[in-house]
Amino acid sequence: MQVFLQVEYPIFQDVQQLPTPFGTLFHTQFVRLPFFDWFTSLALMTATIDFYNTDVAWRKYDPVTEREMLKQFGCSERLYQDVFYPLIQVGLFAPTEQSSAAAT
């Protein structure tokens, strides 16, 4: 079985400091992900900025699954399959179809 490098996460102390989540977004290198697919993730910054951890934000994002939110914000299918699905499955121990957008 061949294993291909998918992503290189930086050592953040070695790179320019940016506010969360911009540092992770800009410094992480998705080796096999075309630029267009990476670019479709930028719309998610709107949701990240909008979610300010209040009751109002939880009521807005909790009923929506992470998968639905990714579709709503126009993330490409490849970005979903190669990045978000495995990341959320490992981080939250549940598929994106079962994870709320608020929890993610």
C-alpha positions in Angstrom: 0.0 0.0 0.0 1.4 3.4 -1.0 1.0 6.3 1.4 1.0 9.8 0.1 1.8 12.9 2.1 -1.4 15.0 2.3 -0.6 17.9 4.6 2.3 19.5 6.3 1.5 21.4 9.5 4.0 24.1 10.5 5.8 24.5 13.8 4.0 27.7 14.7 6.8 29.2 16.7 8.9 29.2 13.5 6.4 31.2 11.4 4.7 34.6 11.5 2.1 34.8 14.2 -1.5 35.3 12.9 -4.8 35.3 14.8 -6.6 32.0 15.1 -7.7 30.4 12.7 -5.8 32.4 10.1 -2.4 31.0 11.1 -3.5 27.5 10.6 -5.2 28.3 7.3 -2.3 30.2 5.8 0.7 28.3 7.2 -0.6 24.7 6.7 0.4 23.3 3.3 -1.9 20.8 1.7 0.6 19.1 -0.5 -1.8 17.3 -2.9 -4.7 19.8 -2.8 -5.1 22.0 -5.8 -5.2 25.8 -5.1 -8.8 26.1 -6.2 -9.9 23.5 -3.7 -7.9 25.2 -0.9 -9.4 28.5 -2.0 -13.0 27.3 -1.4 -12.2 27.0 2.3 -11.9 30.8 2.6 -15.7 31.2 2.8 -15.6 29.2 6.1 -13.9 32.2 7.7 -17.3 33.9 7.7 -18.7 31.1 9.9 -15.6 31.1 12.1 -15.8 34.8 12.7 -19.6 34.7 13.1 -19.4 32.0 15.8 -18.6 33.9 18.9 -19.6 31.2 21.5 -22.8 32.8 22.8 -26.2 31.2 23.2 -27.3 32.9 20.0 -24.4 31.5 18.0 -25.0 28.0 19.4 -28.7 28.1 18.5 -27.7 29.2 15.0 -25.0 26.6 14.3 -25.9 23.6 16.5 -28.9 22.4 14.4 -26.8 22.4 11.3 -24.4 19.5 10.6 -20.8 20.2 9.7 -21.4 18.6 6.3 -24.4 20.8 5.6 -22.4 23.9 6.6 -19.5 22.9 4.3 -21.9 22.6 1.4 -23.6 25.9 2.3 -20.3 27.8 2.3 -19.3 26.2 -1.1 -16.3 24.0 0.0 -15.3 21.8 -2.8 -15.9 18.0 -2.7 -12.2 17.3 -2.8 -11.5 19.7 0.1 -14.2 17.9 2.0 -13.0 14.4 1.2 -9.2 15.1 1.7 -9.2 17.5 4.6 -12.4 18.1 6.5 -13.9 14.7 6.7 -10.8 13.0 8.1 -10.0 15.9 10.3 -13.4 16.1 11.9 -13.7 12.3 12.2 -10.4 12.1 14.1 -11.0 15.3 16.1 -14.6 14.7 17.1 -14.7 10.9 16.7 -17.8 11.3 14.5 -18.5 11.7 10.8 -19.4 15.2 9.5 -22.9 14.1 8.9 -23.3 13.6 12.7 -21.3 16.6 14.0 -22.9 19.9 14.6 -21.4 22.9 13.0 -21.2 24.6 16.4 -19.3 21.7 18.0 -16.9 21.6 15.1 
